[in-house]
Amino acid sequence: MERVDLTFAASPLGVRYPAAAKTFEDAWERFTPFLASPPDLRRVIYTTNSIESLNYQLRKVTKNRGHFPSDEAAIKML
């Protein structure tokens, strides 16, 4: 565990949200290589996360309806 992890866990946010601090600490070794990536690559990864977020929102809307009688009905709902 690195000093950064301990600093975050002891910060006001880390104290208020200990589960988030633990997640941060557990993922630190996998996260730091991301920081070494060039900014253009990081932007692509952020974009991918935005797309995944949009897909999640669309799935949330369509999941509650089950099926649609036509493509137009699905598009109208979205």
N, C-alpha and C positions, 0 to 999 in steps of 0.2 A: 504494500500500500504506500502510495506516495504522499508527500506533505500536502499537496493540493487537496487530496481527498479529505484529510483531517481538517484542513482549513474550512472546507465547505460544510462538513458535518458539524463543526462548531459555530458556524455562522448563524445569524437569526433564522434564515430560511431552512438551514439544515436541522436546527433544533425544532423549528415549528413542523417540519415535514421529514421526520426521520426515515420514513420508507423511501422518499425521493433521494435522500442522502445516501442510503444504502444502495439503491439502484445506480446512482452516479458512481459510487465507489466500485461496485461490481463490474460496471461496464467501462471503467477508465482505461484498461489496457486495450480494449477493442476500439475505443473512441480516439485515443491519441494518434493512431496512424491516419485517421481522417483529417486531423489538423495539419498533417504534413503534406496533404494533397494540395495541388495548385488551386487557386481560387476558381478557375473555370470548371474544374472537375467538381468542386464542392457545390457550385451553382447547379450543375446537372443533378446532383444528388438531391439538393433542395427541391428542384423542379419535380423530380420523381416523387418526393414526399407530398408535394402539392397535388399531384395527379392521384396518388393513392388516397389522399383525403377526399378529393372530389368523388372518386369511385365509392368510397365508404358512404358518403352522403347519399349518392344515388341508390346504392344497395339498401340503405336504411328505408328510403321511401318505397322502393318496389317490393321489399320483403314483406311489408305489412299488408300489401294488396293481394299477394298470391300471384294471380295471372291476369292478363289484360286481353280483351277481346280482339284488339288490333294494335299494330305498332303506333298508330296515331294516338290511341288512348294512353299508351305508355308515355309517349312524348308529352302529351298534354299534362299528365300527372307530374312529370319531372319538371 
